[in-house]
Amino acid sequence: MTTSHLTGVPARARRVFDHAGPWQLTSALYTTALGLLTDAVRAGTPITAVVGIAEGGMTLARDLAAALAVPLHRVAARHNPTAAIYTQATGEVACDLSGVPGRLAGRVLLVDDICGTGATVTIVADALAPRLAADARLSVLTLCRNTGSAVLPDWWIWDVSDWVCFPWEQPPLRGQARPLPVPREVRTP
């Protein structure tokens, strides 16, 4: 997906929560998903840099950058008003690009943990556009995509219709979460 393919997120875009209990991404499932995503990315045009969206996307971004042996850059983006389970996103995203150098060239991978409504990846991609060289191509990768999202990343593993708790976050109360299914494939648009 180039930055021109990311379009504004409709104001009505809302994350879908079926309230069956939050999903839990375990460390073992994360490791399996990371391997699948790394292989999928390697199969295409070589990546020249990874840009992680902090806070949620940084673990995945660090691991992908290390596996691909490319530089890692950080964008701080704040979308959710709170980290409480079942919080709807506001649609307003503030981002700080101070962790990104002046110009990125080649194929740049923008990484986040989840594409909830699509607002964060869209706004960060728009903010990154002036820092991309004329020949740069921006691709988006997430672990999960909420079914309410108006945006399709280039690569993701799980479509979800509930809250997801990641290994780097505070776990939900014991017995509340259900494990995500074992990943078998990478999804693409």
C-alpha positions as CSV (number, residue, x, y, z in Angstrom):
1,M,0.0,0.0,0.0
2,T,1.5,3.3,-0.9
3,T,0.6,6.4,1.1
4,S,-1.8,7.4,-1.7
5,H,-3.8,4.3,-1.0
6,L,-4.4,5.3,2.6
7,T,-7.5,7.5,2.6
8,G,-9.2,9.4,5.3
9,V,-11.1,7.2,7.8
10,P,-14.8,7.9,7.8
11,A,-16.0,9.6,11.0
12,R,-18.4,6.7,11.6
13,A,-15.6,4.1,11.6
14,R,-15.7,2.4,14.9
15,R,-14.0,-0.7,16.4
16,V,-16.2,-3.7,16.7
17,F,-16.4,-5.4,20.1
18,D,-18.5,-8.5,20.3
19,H,-17.9,-8.6,24.1
20,A,-17.3,-12.3,24.2
21,G,-14.2,-11.5,26.3
22,P,-10.9,-10.0,25.1
23,W,-8.5,-11.9,22.9
24,Q,-5.1,-12.7,24.4
25,L,-2.0,-12.8,22.2
26,T,0.4,-15.1,24.0
27,S,4.1,-14.9,23.6
28,A,4.1,-18.2,21.8
29,L,1.4,-17.1,19.3
30,Y,3.3,-13.8,18.8
31,T,6.5,-15.7,17.9
32,T,4.6,-17.8,15.3
33,A,2.9,-14.6,13.9
34,L,6.3,-12.8,13.8
35,G,7.8,-15.6,11.7
36,L,4.9,-15.7,9.3
37,L,5.0,-11.9,8.9
38,T,8.8,-11.8,8.4
39,D,8.6,-14.4,5.7
40,A,5.8,-12.6,3.9
41,V,7.7,-9.3,4.0
42,R,10.9,-10.9,2.8
43,A,9.1,-12.4,-0.2
44,G,8.5,-8.9,-1.7
45,T,10.6,-5.9,-2.5
46,P,13.3,-5.5,0.2
47,I,12.5,-3.2,3.1
48,T,14.9,-0.4,3.7
49,A,13.5,0.8,7.1
50,V,10.9,0.0,9.7
51,V,8.9,2.8,11.4
52,G,7.2,1.6,14.6
53,I,4.1,3.3,16.0
54,A,4.6,3.7,19.8
55,E,3.7,2.4,22.1
56,G,1.8,-0.7,20.9
57,G,3.7,-1.3,17.6
58,M,7.3,-0.9,18.9
59,T,7.9,-4.5,20.0
60,L,6.8,-5.9,16.7
61,A,8.7,-3.1,14.8
62,R,11.9,-3.9,16.8
63,D,11.6,-7.6,16.1
64,L,10.9,-7.1,12.4
65,A,13.8,-4.5,12.0
66,A,16.2,-7.0,13.7
67,A,15.0,-9.9,11.5
68,L,15.2,-7.8,8.3
69,A,18.5,-6.2,9.4
70,V,17.2,-2.6,8.7
71,P,17.1,0.6,10.7
72,L,14.3,1.1,13.1
73,H,12.6,4.5,13.7
74,R,9.9,5.5,16.2
75,V,6.8,7.6,15.8
76,A,4.9,8.4,19.0
77,A,1.2,8.4,18.3
78,R,-1.7,8.7,20.7
79,H,-5.2,7.7,19.7
80,N,-7.0,6.1,22.6
81,P,-8.1,8.4,25.4
82,T,-7.3,5.5,27.9
83,A,-6.0,2.0,27.9
84,A,-9.2,0.6,29.4
85,I,-10.7,-2.4,27.7
86,Y,-13.5,-1.6,25.2
87,T,-12.6,2.1,24.8
88,Q,-13.7,3.4,21.5
89,A,-11.1,5.4,19.6
90,T,-11.6,9.1,19.2
91,G,-10.5,9.4,15.6
92,E,-8.1,12.1,16.6
93,V,-4.4,11.1,16.5
94,A,-1.5,13.2,17.7
95,C,1.9,12.1,16.4
96,D,5.5,13.1,17.1
97,L,7.9,12.3,14.3
98,S,11.1,13.4,16.1
99,G,12.3,9.8,16.0
100,V,12.3,9.7,12.2
101,P,15.2,11.1,10.1
102,G,14.7,13.7,7.5
103,R,14.3,11.4,4.4
104,L,13.4,7.8,4.1
105,A,13.9,6.1,0.8
106,G,13.0,2.7,-0.7
107,R,10.4,0.5,0.8
108,V,9.5,1.7,4.3
109,L,7.4,-0.5,6.6
110,L,5.0,1.2,9.0
111,V,4.2,-1.1,11.9
112,D,1.5,-1.1,14.6
113,D,0.0,-3.8,16.8
114,I,-3.5,-3.4,15.6
115,C,-5.5,-1.5,13.0
116,G,-8.5,-0.6,15.0
117,T,-10.4,2.0,12.9
118,G,-7.5,2.8,10.5
119,A,-7.1,6.4,11.9
120,T,-3.7,5.9,13.4
121,V,-2.0,4.3,10.4
122,T,-3.7,6.8,8.1
123,I,-2.7,9.9,10.1
124,V,0.9,8.7,10.7
125,A,1.3,7.8,7.0
126,D,0.1,11.3,6.1
127,A,2.5,12.9,8.6
128,L,5.4,10.7,7.3
129,A,4.7,11.7,3.6
130,P,7.0,14.8,3.7
131,R,9.8,12.7,5.1
132,L,9.6,10.1,2.3
133,A,11.9,10.4,-0.7
134,A,10.2,10.7,-4.1
135,D,10.8,7.0,-4.9
136,A,9.8,5.7,-1.4
137,R,6.9,3.3,-1.0
138,L,5.2,3.0,2.4
139,S,3.7,-0.4,3.4
140,V,1.6,-1.1,6.5
141,L,1.9,-4.2,8.7
142,T,-0.1,-5.0,11.9
143,L,-0.7,-8.1,13.9
144,C,-4.5,-7.6,14.0
145,R,-7.2,-5.8,12.1
146,N,-10.5,-5.0,13.8
147,T,-13.4,-5.8,11.5
148,G,-14.7,-2.2,12.0
149,S,-11.5,-0.8,10.4
150,A,-11.9,1.3,7.2
151,V,-8.3,0.5,6.3
152,L,-6.7,-2.7,5.1
153,P,-3.0,-3.0,6.0
154,D,-0.7,-4.7,3.5
155,W,-0.1,-7.6,5.9
156,W,-1.8,-8.7,9.1
157,I,-2.6,-12.0,10.8
158,W,-5.9,-11.8,12.7
159,D,-9.2,-10.2,11.9
160,V,-10.8,-9.5,15.3
161,S,-14.2,-8.3,16.5
162,D,-13.2,-7.7,20.1
163,W,-10.5,-6.2,22.3
164,V,-7.0,-7.7,22.0
165,C,-4.5,-7.8,24.9
166,F,-0.9,-8.0,23.7
167,P,2.0,-9.7,25.6
168,W,3.6,-6.3,26.2
169,E,0.5,-4.9,27.9
170,Q,-1.1,-5.4,31.3
171,P,-2.9,-8.8,31.1
172,P,-6.7,-8.9,31.6
173,L,-8.1,-10.4,34.7
174,R,-7.5,-14.1,35.0
175,G,-10.1,-16.1,33.1
176,Q,-11.4,-13.1,31.2
177,A,-9.3,-13.6,28.0
178,R,-9.4,-16.2,25.3
179,P,-6.3,-17.0,23.3
180,L,-6.2,-16.0,19.7
181,P,-6.3,-18.9,17.2
182,V,-3.0,-20.3,16.1
183,P,-1.9,-18.3,13.1
184,R,-1.7,-20.2,9.8
185,E,-1.3,-17.5,7.2
186,V,-0.7,-13.8,6.6
187,R,-3.7,-11.8,5.3
188,T,-3.3,-9.3,2.5
189,P,-5.9,-7.1,0.8
